[in-house]
């Protein structure tokens, strides 16, 4: 069966889908001895010889899903040109090449999903899928009800108004306070920027939930593999969102095909 070249590369565990596309564009990938730069080229893993930087791809690995509680002062990437500790240092026994799904700031803590399932990662991060992310945050001062309403409705940021959020007061701590905020987007430093906008800077940020996954009692610096139930919940989420997307696209292309012909529409409706 033929699949897209970038999917084959990502599925082999060599890189994320995005990195695979970059390697294709840069001319690092050959199919049957010829450099292929075209994204979306279809290949048959059984028949075609695909090499990246002159080396054959490894056999496709089974999917692995890990949940890590990132401590602060650790990069959420696998490598850091500045030499700071990264999440890779926290996965000593993991032999499968997994990639972080999304980012957390250096000084942020909490739940990170890592996987070699490129399609799943891409779907979970896609802004169109609105996967909810919940953060427990300590902020400077105490927010008024009006400021909370502003966060809930949407805050004007330099890259546009944020989409509706859920905000709950958790507790007060002397001069400061703790809140729980759930957002459905993943813009850079989004939570910190939202709180800056209402003049209550974030002092501490912990991601406690990502879609159906929760941190529960995983200590900072520890990781575990997802249970089958959790991995299935993620796959179901991806499937339900992609199915919804596909049926939306079908409906809109059908209606744009049908709109200029009102008589056919009514005939179909009555059929
Ligand atoms: N929002 C932020 O501002 N920082 C994070 O690390 C995650 C969400």
Boltz pocket constraint, residues with backbone or C-beta under 6 A from the ligand:
constraints:
  - pocket:
      binder: B
      contacts: [[A, 103], [A, 104], [A, 105], [A, 106], [A, 108], [A, 187], [A, 188], [A, 189], [A, 190], [A, 191], [A, 192], [A, 193], [A, 205]]
      max_distance: 6.0
